[in-house]
Amino acid sequence: ARRAASKGGAGGDGVGEDNASLWDKAVWSAAEAVGSLRAAVMGGEEAFDSGGGEPARSWNEMLERLRADYGRDYFLTGDVDVELYDEDCEFSDPFAGFRGRERFVRNLRNLAGGFITAYRITLLDFGGATGAGAGAG
């Protein structure tokens, strides 16, 4: 499973909040609350596939499934392979930071369900991913 982190963020649980302003924290919290409220009212969770149903069994399988996530533009569509992420994964960027796969997936799906409706993505580079010293599961 993957764990990623960087400094910054406004997630409200202490993860990556070093550089987030009070305004950023307030905006993030409000957007997350509105997204959750919208999801509760509108539903739509059944529209997502959620991926392979179990953690990847090898480094190559994990990479293949992660590439498929990017192919589905998971960050903008909410169509994410849930089992690729550890239950205690950390999400952090300059605007938001928090822990937990459930919250990560919920936020992705809330964004896709109403805040982001039109987009165009071009993946420039998947990076030099290698299996040395890394594992899945």
DSSP file with accessible surface (Angstrom, degrees, kcal/mol):
  #  RESIDUE AA STRUCTURE BP1 BP2  ACC     N-H-->O    O-->H-N    N-H-->O    O-->H-N    TCO  KAPPA ALPHA  PHI   PSI    X-CA   Y-CA   Z-CA
    1    1 A A              0   0   39      0, 0.0     2,-0.3     0, 0.0    84,-0.2   0.000 360.0 360.0 360.0 160.1    0.0    0.0    0.0
    2    2 A R  B     -a   85   0A  66     82,-1.3    84,-0.8     2,-0.0     2,-0.4  -0.733 360.0-176.1-102.7 147.0    1.1    3.6   -0.5
    3    3 A R        +     0   0  147     -2,-0.3     2,-0.4    86,-0.1    88,-0.1  -0.989  12.2 173.9-135.0 127.9    1.7    6.3    2.0
    4    4 A A        +     0   0   63     86,-0.9     2,-0.3    -2,-0.4    86,-0.2  -0.983   0.9 167.9-135.4 146.2    2.6    9.8    0.8
    5    5 A A        +     0   0   65     -2,-0.4     2,-0.3    86,-0.1    88,-0.1  -0.995   8.4 173.0-154.0 153.4    3.1   13.1    2.6
    6    6 A S        -     0   0   59     -2,-0.3     2,-0.1     2,-0.2    87,-0.1  -0.961  41.7 -87.2-151.0 164.9    4.4   16.6    2.1
    7    7 A K  S    S+     0   0  143     -2,-0.3     2,-0.2    85,-0.1    10,-0.1  -0.428  86.2  47.8 -74.3 152.8    4.4   19.7    4.2
    8    8 A G        +     0   0    1      1,-0.1    10,-0.2    -2,-0.1    87,-0.2  -0.463  56.2 127.0 109.8 175.1    1.5   22.1    4.1
    9    9 A G        -     0   0    0     85,-1.1    11,-0.5     8,-0.2    87,-0.4  -0.236  46.4-133.7 119.5 157.9   -2.2   21.5    4.3
   10   10 A A        +     0   0    0     85,-0.2    19,-0.2    14,-0.1    86,-0.2  -0.120  53.2 131.6-135.8  34.7   -5.4   22.5    6.0
   11   11 A G        -     0   0    1      4,-0.6    88,-0.1     1,-0.1    -1,-0.1   0.635  64.1-126.8 -75.1 -15.1   -7.1   19.2    6.8
   12   12 A G  S    S+     0   0   56      3,-0.2    86,-0.1    -3,-0.1    -1,-0.1   0.479  88.6  85.4  89.8  -0.1   -7.9   19.8   10.4
   13   13 A D  S    S-     0   0   68     84,-0.6     3,-0.1     2,-0.2    85,-0.1   0.192 107.4 -97.0-121.1  20.2   -6.3   16.7   12.0
   14   14 A G  S >  S+     0   0   57      1,-0.3     3,-0.7    83,-0.2     2,-0.5   0.292  81.7 131.5  90.1 -12.3   -2.7   18.0   12.4
   15   15 A V  T 3  S-     0   0   13     82,-0.3    -4,-0.6     1,-0.2    -1,-0.3  -0.639  86.3 -20.2 -78.8 121.3   -1.4   16.4    9.2
   16   16 A G  T 3  S+     0   0   15     -2,-0.5     3,-0.4     1,-0.1    -1,-0.2   0.763  91.0 134.3  59.5  31.0    0.6   18.8    7.1
   17   17 A E    X   +     0   0   36     -3,-0.7     3,-0.7     1,-0.2    -8,-0.2   0.397  33.7 103.1 -94.1   6.3   -0.8   22.0    8.7
   18   18 A D  T 3  S+     0   0  109      1,-0.2    -1,-0.2   -10,-0.2   -11,-0.1   0.853  92.3  28.3 -57.5 -38.1    2.4   23.8    9.2
   19   19 A N  T 3  S+     0   0  120     -3,-0.4     2,-0.3   -10,-0.1    -1,-0.2   0.420  91.6 112.5-107.1  -0.4    2.0   26.2    6.3
   20   20 A A    <   -     0   0   12     -3,-0.7     2,-0.1   -11,-0.5    75,-0.1  -0.606  58.9-137.6 -80.7 132.4   -1.8   26.5    6.0
   21   21 A S     >  -     0   0   54     -2,-0.3     4,-2.4     1,-0.1     5,-0.2  -0.351  26.5-107.7 -77.9 165.8   -3.4   29.8    6.8
   22   22 A L  H  > S+     0   0  145      1,-0.2     4,-2.5     2,-0.2     5,-0.2   0.887 122.8  54.4 -60.1 -37.1   -6.6   30.1    8.9
   23   23 A W  H  > S+     0   0  187      2,-0.2     4,-2.9     1,-0.2     5,-0.2   0.938 107.4  49.0 -62.0 -46.9   -8.4   31.0    5.7
   24   24 A D  H  > S+     0   0   47      1,-0.2     4,-2.7     2,-0.2     5,-0.2   0.915 111.8  49.6 -58.9 -43.8   -7.1   27.9    3.9
   25   25 A K  H  X S+     0   0   62     -4,-2.4     4,-2.5     2,-0.2    -1,-0.2   0.917 112.5  47.0 -61.9 -43.4   -8.2   25.8    6.9
   26   26 A A  H  X S+     0   0   54     -4,-2.5     4,-2.5     2,-0.2    -2,-0.2   0.923 113.4  47.6 -65.4 -44.5  -11.7   27.4    6.9
   27   27 A V  H  X S+     0   0   49     -4,-2.9     4,-2.8     2,-0.2     5,-0.2   0.930 113.5  48.1 -62.8 -46.0  -12.2   27.0    3.2
   28   28 A W  H  X S+     0   0   29     -4,-2.7     4,-2.7    -5,-0.2     5,-0.2   0.949 112.8  47.8 -60.6 -47.9  -11.0   23.4    3.2
   29   29 A S  H  X S+     0   0   59     -4,-2.5     4,-2.3    -5,-0.2    -1,-0.2   0.911 113.5  48.0 -61.1 -41.4  -13.3   22.5    6.1
   30   30 A A  H  X S+     0   0   56     -4,-2.5     4,-2.8     2,-0.2     5,-0.2   0.925 112.1  48.7 -65.4 -43.7  -16.3   24.2    4.5
   31   31 A A  H  X S+     0   0   39     -4,-2.8     4,-2.5     1,-0.2    -2,-0.2   0.914 112.4  48.6 -63.5 -41.0  -15.7   22.5    1.1
   32   32 A E  H  X S+     0   0   24     -4,-2.7     4,-2.3    -5,-0.2    -1,-0.2   0.925 113.0  47.5 -65.3 -42.4  -15.4   19.1    2.8
   33   33 A A  H  X S+     0   0   61     -4,-2.3     4,-2.5    -5,-0.2    -2,-0.2   0.926 112.8  48.1 -65.3 -43.2  -18.6   19.7    4.8
   34   34 A V  H  X S+     0   0   78     -4,-2.8     4,-2.9     1,-0.2     5,-0.2   0.919 111.6  51.0 -64.0 -42.0  -20.5   20.9    1.7
   35   35 A G  H  X S+     0   0    1     -4,-2.5     4,-2.4    -5,-0.2    -2,-0.2   0.921 111.6  47.0 -61.7 -42.6  -19.3   17.9   -0.2
   36   36 A S  H  X S+     0   0   39     -4,-2.3     4,-2.2     2,-0.2    -2,-0.2   0.908 113.0  48.9 -66.2 -40.7  -20.4   15.5    2.5
   37   37 A L  H  X S+     0   0  117     -4,-2.5     4,-2.2     2,-0.2     5,-0.2   0.936 111.3  49.5 -64.0 -45.6  -23.8   17.2    2.8
   38   38 A R  H  X S+     0   0   86     -4,-2.9     4,-3.3     1,-0.2     5,-0.4   0.927 111.2  49.7 -59.1 -43.8  -24.3   17.1   -1.0
   39   39 A A  H  X S+     0   0   31     -4,-2.4     4,-2.4     1,-0.2    -1,-0.2   0.897 109.9  51.2 -63.9 -38.4  -23.4   13.4   -1.0
   40   40 A A  H  < S+     0   0   83     -4,-2.2    -1,-0.2     2,-0.2    -2,-0.2   0.892 117.8  38.4 -66.2 -37.5  -25.8   12.7    1.8
   41   41 A V  H  < S+     0   0  110     -4,-2.2    -2,-0.2    -5,-0.1    -1,-0.2   0.920 127.1  32.7 -78.8 -43.6  -28.6   14.4    0.0
   42   42 A M  H  < S-     0   0  124     -4,-3.3    -3,-0.2    -5,-0.2    -2,-0.2   0.704  86.3-164.7 -90.1 -25.1  -27.9   13.3   -3.6
   43   43 A G     <  +     0   0   42     -4,-2.4    -1,-0.2    -5,-0.4    -2,-0.1  -0.361  29.7 150.1  71.5-153.7  -26.4    9.8   -3.0
   44   44 A G    >   +     0   0   25     -4,-0.1     3,-1.9    -2,-0.0     4,-0.2   0.391  26.5 125.8 108.0  -0.7  -24.5    8.3   -5.9
   45   45 A E  G >   +     0   0  109      1,-0.3     3,-1.6    -6,-0.2    -2,-0.0   0.850  68.6  66.1 -59.2 -31.1  -22.0    6.1   -4.1
   46   46 A E  G 3  S+     0   0  163      1,-0.3    -1,-0.3     3,-0.0    -3,-0.0   0.677  84.9  73.5 -67.7 -12.0  -23.2    3.1   -6.1
   47   47 A A  G <  S+     0   0   83     -3,-1.9     2,-0.4     2,-0.0    -1,-0.3   0.600  82.4  85.9 -77.7  -7.6  -21.8    4.7   -9.3
   48   48 A F    <   -     0   0   45     -3,-1.6    31,-0.1    -4,-0.2    30,-0.0  -0.772  63.0-154.9-102.4 140.1  -18.2    3.9   -8.3
   49   49 A D        -     0   0  117     -2,-0.4    -1,-0.1     1,-0.1    30,-0.1   0.840  17.5-153.5 -80.2 -37.4  -16.4    0.7   -9.0
   50   50 A S    >   -     0   0   42     30,-0.1    32,-0.6     2,-0.1    33,-0.6   0.615  37.2-111.6  71.7   8.0  -13.8    0.8   -6.1
   51   51 A G  T 3  S-     0   0   25     30,-0.2    30,-0.1     1,-0.2    29,-0.0  -0.346  70.1  -6.0  85.3-150.0  -11.3   -1.3   -7.9
   52   52 A G  T 3  S-     0   0   48      2,-0.2    -1,-0.2     1,-0.1    -2,-0.1   0.540  74.4-129.4 -73.3 -12.7   -9.9   -4.8   -7.4
   53   53 A G  S <  S+     0   0   61     -3,-0.6    -1,-0.1     1,-0.0    -2,-0.1   0.341  83.1  50.7  83.2 -10.6  -11.5   -5.5   -4.0
   54   54 A E  S    S-     0   0   90      0, 0.0    -2,-0.2     0, 0.0    29,-0.1  -0.981  96.3 -82.8-151.9 159.2   -8.3   -6.6   -2.3
   55   55 A P        -     0   0   58      0, 0.0    29,-0.2     0, 0.0    81,-0.1  -0.239  57.8 -90.0 -61.7 153.5   -4.8   -5.2   -1.9
   56   56 A A        -     0   0    7     27,-0.3     3,-0.1     1,-0.1     4,-0.0  -0.350  29.2-149.6 -61.7 143.1   -2.3   -5.7   -4.7
   57   57 A R  S    S+     0   0  175     -3,-0.1     2,-0.3     1,-0.1    -1,-0.1   0.566  74.4  22.1 -93.6 -11.8   -0.3   -8.9   -4.3
   58   58 A S  S  > S-     0   0   54      1,-0.1     4,-2.4    77,-0.1     5,-0.2  -0.970  79.1-108.5-149.3 164.8    2.9   -7.6   -6.0
   59   59 A W  H  > S+     0   0   57     -2,-0.3     4,-2.5     1,-0.2     5,-0.2   0.923 119.6  50.5 -59.6 -44.7    4.7   -4.4   -6.9
   60   60 A N  H  > S+     0   0  121      1,-0.2     4,-2.5     2,-0.2    -1,-0.2   0.894 109.9  49.3 -64.3 -40.5    3.9   -4.9  -10.6
   61   61 A E  H  > S+     0   0   40      2,-0.2     4,-2.7     1,-0.2     5,-0.2   0.919 110.5  51.5 -64.1 -41.5    0.2   -5.4   -9.9
   62   62 A M  H  X S+     0   0    8     -4,-2.4     4,-2.6     1,-0.2    -2,-0.2   0.942 111.5  46.7 -60.7 -46.4    0.2   -2.3   -7.7
   63   63 A L  H  X S+     0   0   13     -4,-2.5     4,-2.8     2,-0.2    -1,-0.2   0.914 111.9  51.0 -61.8 -42.1    1.8   -0.2  -10.5
   64   64 A E  H  X S+     0   0  141     -4,-2.5     4,-1.9     1,-0.2    -2,-0.2   0.933 113.5  44.4 -61.7 -44.3   -0.6   -1.6  -13.1
   65   65 A R  H  X S+     0   0   24     -4,-2.7     4,-2.1     2,-0.2    -2,-0.2   0.879 112.7  51.6 -69.9 -36.2   -3.7   -0.8  -10.9
   66   66 A L  H  X S+     0   0   13     -4,-2.6     4,-2.3    -5,-0.2    -2,-0.2   0.923 108.7  50.9 -66.5 -41.7   -2.3    2.6  -10.1
   67   67 A R  H  X S+     0   0  122     -4,-2.8     4,-2.3     1,-0.2    -1,-0.2   0.896 108.4  52.9 -59.9 -39.2   -1.8    3.4  -13.8
   68   68 A A  H  X S+     0   0   44     -4,-1.9     4,-1.5     2,-0.2    -1,-0.2   0.898 105.8  54.1 -63.4 -39.1   -5.4    2.3  -14.3
   69   69 A D  H  <>S+     0   0    0     -4,-2.1     5,-2.2     1,-0.2     3,-0.4   0.940 110.5  45.8 -58.1 -47.3   -6.5    4.8  -11.6
   70   70 A Y  H ><5S+     0   0   81     -4,-2.3     3,-1.7     1,-0.2    -2,-0.2   0.880 107.9  57.7 -63.9 -35.9   -4.6    7.6  -13.5
   71   71 A G  H 3<5S+     0   0   64     -4,-2.3    -1,-0.2     1,-0.3    -2,-0.2   0.807 108.1  46.9 -63.3 -29.4   -6.2    6.3  -16.7
   72   72 A R  T 3<5S-     0   0   77     -4,-1.5     7,-0.3    -3,-0.4    -1,-0.3   0.310 112.7-122.3 -90.5   6.5   -9.6    6.9  -15.1
   73   73 A D  T X>5 -     0   0   46     -3,-1.7     3,-2.2    -5,-0.1     4,-2.0   0.917  40.6-177.7  51.2  48.6   -8.5   10.3  -13.9
   74   74 A Y  H 3><S+     0   0   19     -5,-2.2     4,-2.2     1,-0.3    -4,-0.1   0.793  71.2  61.3 -51.0 -35.0   -9.4    9.1  -10.4
   75   75 A F  H 34 S+     0   0   82      1,-0.2    -1,-0.3     2,-0.2    -2,-0.1   0.802 117.3  29.5 -67.9 -25.5   -8.5   12.4   -8.7
   76   76 A L  H <4 S+     0   0   26     -3,-2.2    -2,-0.2     3,-0.1    -1,-0.2   0.640 126.9  41.1-106.4 -19.3  -11.2   14.2  -10.7
   77   77 A T  H  < S-     0   0   34     -4,-2.0    -3,-0.2    -5,-0.1    -2,-0.2   0.653  92.5-132.0-101.3 -20.3  -13.8   11.4  -11.2
   78   78 A G     <  +     0   0    0     -4,-2.2     2,-1.6    -5,-0.3    31,-0.2   0.417  64.9 132.8  80.4  -2.2  -13.7    9.7   -7.8
   79   79 A D        +     0   0   41     -7,-0.3     2,-0.3    -6,-0.2    -1,-0.2  -0.613  34.5 159.6 -84.2  84.8  -13.3    6.4   -9.6
   80   80 A V        -     0   0    0     -2,-1.6     2,-1.4    -6,-0.1     3,-0.1  -0.844  52.4-120.0-116.7 143.5  -10.5    5.1   -7.4
   81   81 A D    >   -     0   0    7     -2,-0.3     3,-1.9     1,-0.2     4,-0.3  -0.694  33.2-165.5 -78.7  93.1   -9.1    1.6   -6.7
   82   82 A V  G >  S+     0   0   22     -2,-1.4     3,-1.8   -32,-0.6    -1,-0.2   0.851  77.7  61.5 -55.6 -41.2   -9.7    1.9   -2.9
   83   83 A E  G 3  S+     0   0   52    -33,-0.6   -27,-0.3     1,-0.3    -1,-0.3   0.560  86.2  75.6 -72.3  -4.6   -7.6   -1.1   -1.9
   84   84 A L  G <  S+     0   0    3     -3,-1.9   -82,-1.3   -29,-0.2     2,-0.4   0.702  89.9  70.4 -72.6 -17.4   -4.4    0.5   -3.3
   85   85 A Y  B <  S-a    2   0A   9     -3,-1.8   -82,-0.1    -4,-0.3    16,-0.1  -0.850  87.5-117.5-109.7 135.6   -4.4    2.7   -0.3
   86   86 A D    >   -     0   0   43    -84,-0.8     3,-2.0    -2,-0.4    15,-0.2  -0.312  28.8-116.9 -61.9 146.9   -3.6    1.8    3.3
   87   87 A E  T 3  S+     0   0  146      1,-0.3    14,-1.8    13,-0.1    15,-0.4   0.799 118.3  42.2 -58.7 -26.3   -6.4    2.3    5.7
   88   88 A D  T 3  S+     0   0   73     12,-0.2    -1,-0.3    13,-0.1    -2,-0.1  -0.057  86.2 149.4-109.6  31.1   -4.2    4.9    7.5
   89   89 A C    <   -     0   0    8     -3,-2.0    11,-3.2    10,-0.1     2,-0.5  -0.174  40.3-131.8 -62.7 159.5   -2.8    6.5    4.4
   90   90 A E  E     -B   99   0B  45      9,-0.2   -86,-0.9   -86,-0.2     2,-0.5  -0.962  15.7-166.7-118.2 130.2   -1.9   10.2    4.6
   91   91 A F  E     +B   98   0B  41      7,-2.9     7,-2.7    -2,-0.5     2,-0.3  -0.972  20.3 159.5-112.0 129.6   -3.0   12.8    2.0
   92   92 A S  E     +B   97   0B  15     -2,-0.5     5,-0.3     5,-0.3   -83,-0.1  -0.956   6.1 150.2-153.4 130.3   -1.2   16.1    2.1
   93   93 A D        -     0   0   50      3,-2.7   -87,-0.1    -2,-0.3   -83,-0.1  -0.829  65.0 -78.5-140.0-176.8   -0.7   19.0   -0.3
   94   94 A P  S    S+     0   0  103      0, 0.0   -85,-1.1     0, 0.0     3,-0.1   0.707 129.0  37.7 -62.8 -14.2   -0.2   22.7    0.2
   95   95 A F  S    S+     0   0   72      1,-0.3     2,-0.3   -87,-0.2   -85,-0.2   0.769 122.6  16.8-106.7 -32.3   -4.0   23.2    0.7
   96   96 A A        -     0   0    1    -87,-0.4    -3,-2.7   -86,-0.2     2,-0.3  -0.990  52.1-179.5-145.2 151.1   -5.2   20.1    2.7
   97   97 A G  E     +B   92   0B   0     -2,-0.3   -84,-0.6    -5,-0.3   -82,-0.3  -0.966  17.9 139.1-153.0 134.0   -3.8   17.3    4.8
   98   98 A F  E     -B   91   0B   4     -7,-2.7    -7,-2.9    -2,-0.3     2,-0.3  -0.979  37.3-117.3-163.1 168.3   -5.5   14.4    6.6
   99   99 A R  E     +B   90   0B  85     -2,-0.3    -9,-0.2    -9,-0.2     4,-0.1  -0.863  61.0  65.0-112.8 150.1   -5.2   10.7    7.4
  100  100 A G     >  -     0   0   15    -11,-3.2     4,-2.0    -2,-0.3   -12,-0.2   0.329  61.2-125.7 111.1 126.3   -7.4    7.8    6.5
  101  101 A R  H  > S+     0   0   36    -14,-1.8     4,-2.9     1,-0.2     5,-0.3   0.890 108.8  57.1 -62.4 -41.4   -8.4    6.0    3.3
  102  102 A E  H  > S+     0   0  154    -15,-0.4     4,-2.5     1,-0.2    -1,-0.2   0.928 110.4  43.4 -59.5 -44.1  -12.1    6.4    4.0
  103  103 A R  H  > S+     0   0   49      2,-0.2     4,-2.7     1,-0.2    -1,-0.2   0.903 112.8  53.3 -68.0 -40.4  -11.8   10.2    4.2
  104  104 A F  H  X S+     0   0   13     -4,-2.0     4,-2.3     2,-0.2    -2,-0.2   0.961 113.6  41.9 -58.1 -50.3   -9.5   10.3    1.1
  105  105 A V  H  X S+     0   0   12     -4,-2.9     4,-2.6     1,-0.2     5,-0.2   0.925 113.6  52.5 -66.1 -43.5  -12.0    8.3   -1.0
  106  106 A R  H  X S+     0   0   90     -4,-2.5     4,-2.5    -5,-0.3    -1,-0.2   0.932 110.8  47.7 -59.0 -44.0  -15.0   10.3    0.3
  107  107 A N  H  X S+     0   0   10     -4,-2.7     4,-2.3     2,-0.2    -1,-0.2   0.908 110.8  51.2 -66.0 -40.8  -13.4   13.6   -0.5
  108  108 A L  H  X S+     0   0    4     -4,-2.3     4,-2.3    -5,-0.2    -1,-0.2   0.942 113.5  44.8 -58.3 -47.5  -12.4   12.4   -4.0
  109  109 A R  H  X S+     0   0   12     -4,-2.6     4,-1.9     1,-0.2    -2,-0.2   0.857 110.9  53.2 -69.8 -33.0  -16.0   11.3   -4.7
  110  110 A N  H  X>S+     0   0   13     -4,-2.5     5,-0.7    -5,-0.2     4,-0.6   0.908 110.2  48.1 -67.2 -41.0  -17.5   14.5   -3.2
  111  111 A L  I >X>S+     0   0   47     -4,-2.3     5,-2.5     1,-0.2     4,-1.0   0.942 114.3  46.2 -61.5 -46.5  -15.3   16.6   -5.5
  112  112 A A  I 3<5S+     0   0   21     -4,-2.3    -1,-0.2     1,-0.2    -2,-0.2   0.830 106.5  61.0 -66.9 -30.4  -16.2   14.5   -8.5
  113  113 A G  I 3<5S-     0   0   28     -4,-1.9    -1,-0.2    -5,-0.2    -2,-0.2   0.605 131.9 -19.8 -77.5 -10.3  -19.9   14.6   -7.7
  114  114 A G  I <<5S+     0   0   32     -3,-1.0    -3,-0.2    -4,-0.6    -2,-0.2   0.472 124.6  61.3-166.7 -28.5  -20.5   18.3   -7.8
  115  115 A F  I  <<S+     0   0   97     -4,-1.0     2,-0.6    -5,-0.7    -3,-0.2   0.843 107.9  40.6 -85.4 -33.9  -17.4   20.6   -7.6
  116  116 A I      < +     0   0   44     -5,-2.5    -1,-0.2     1,-0.1     3,-0.1  -0.951  60.6 147.8-118.3 112.2  -15.6   19.3  -10.7
  117  117 A T        +     0   0  122     -2,-0.6     2,-0.4     1,-0.3    -1,-0.1   0.619  65.2  37.9-118.4 -21.8  -17.8   18.7  -13.7
  118  118 A A        +     0   0   85      2,-0.0    -1,-0.3     0, 0.0     2,-0.3  -0.999  69.5 142.3-134.1 132.9  -15.6   19.5  -16.7
  119  119 A Y        -     0   0  103     -2,-0.4     2,-0.3    -3,-0.1    -3,-0.0  -0.984  33.6-149.8-159.5 164.8  -11.9   18.8  -17.0
  120  120 A R        -     0   0  226     -2,-0.3     2,-0.4     2,-0.0    -2,-0.0  -0.964  20.9-170.8-143.6 125.9   -9.1   17.7  -19.3
  121  121 A I        -     0   0   82     -2,-0.3     2,-0.4     2,-0.0    -2,-0.0  -0.945  13.0-174.4-122.8 140.5   -6.1   15.8  -18.0
  122  122 A T        -     0   0  105     -2,-0.4     2,-0.7     0, 0.0    -2,-0.0  -0.968  19.8-144.6-131.8 114.3   -2.8   14.9  -19.6
  123  123 A L        -     0   0   92     -2,-0.4     3,-0.1     1,-0.2    -2,-0.0  -0.711  16.4-174.6 -77.9 116.4   -0.4   12.7  -17.5
  124  124 A L        -     0   0  160     -2,-0.7     2,-0.3     1,-0.3    -1,-0.2   0.853  64.7  -2.8 -82.9 -37.6    3.0   13.9  -18.4
  125  125 A D        -     0   0  127      1,-0.1    -1,-0.3     3,-0.0     3,-0.1  -0.949  43.2-157.2-158.9 134.0    5.1   11.3  -16.5
  126  126 A F        -     0   0   48     -2,-0.3     3,-0.1     1,-0.2    -1,-0.1   0.596  55.4-123.0 -86.0 -12.4    4.3    8.4  -14.2
  127  127 A G        -     0   0   36      1,-0.1     2,-1.2     2,-0.1    -1,-0.2  -0.204  33.3 -61.9  94.1 171.9    7.8    8.6  -12.7
  128  128 A G        +     0   0   76     -3,-0.1     2,-0.2    -2,-0.1    -1,-0.1  -0.391  64.5 179.2 -91.0  56.1   10.6    6.2  -12.4
  129  129 A A        +     0   0   44     -2,-1.2     2,-0.3    -3,-0.1    -2,-0.1  -0.412   2.7 172.1 -65.4 128.5    8.8    3.7  -10.3
  130  130 A T        -     0   0   94     -2,-0.2    -2,-0.0     2,-0.1    -1,-0.0  -0.938  38.6-128.2-132.3 160.9   10.8    0.6   -9.4
  131  131 A G    >   +     0   0   34     -2,-0.3     3,-1.8     2,-0.1     2,-0.2   0.446  61.7 130.5 -88.5   0.3   10.2   -2.2   -7.0
  132  132 A A  T 3  S-     0   0   86      1,-0.3    -2,-0.1     3,-0.0     3,-0.1  -0.357  88.1 -11.3 -62.3 119.7   13.5   -2.0   -5.1
  133  133 A G  T 3  S+     0   0   95      1,-0.2     2,-0.3    -2,-0.2    -1,-0.3   0.603 116.2 103.6  71.9   9.8   12.8   -2.0   -1.4
  134  134 A A    <   +     0   0   45     -3,-1.8     2,-0.3     2,-0.0    -1,-0.2  -0.886  43.8 179.3-123.3 157.8    9.1   -1.5   -1.9
  135  135 A G        -     0   0   50     -2,-0.3     2,-0.3  -134,-0.2   -77,-0.1  -0.946  21.3-122.0-149.6 167.8    6.2   -3.8   -1.6
  136  136 A A              0   0   32     -2,-0.3   -77,-0.1   -79,-0.1   -52,-0.1  -0.783 360.0 360.0-109.4 159.0    2.4   -3.9   -1.9
  137  137 A G              0   0   62     -2,-0.3   -80,-0.1   -54,-0.1    -2,-0.0  -0.344 360.0 360.0 109.3 360.0   -0.2   -4.9    0.6
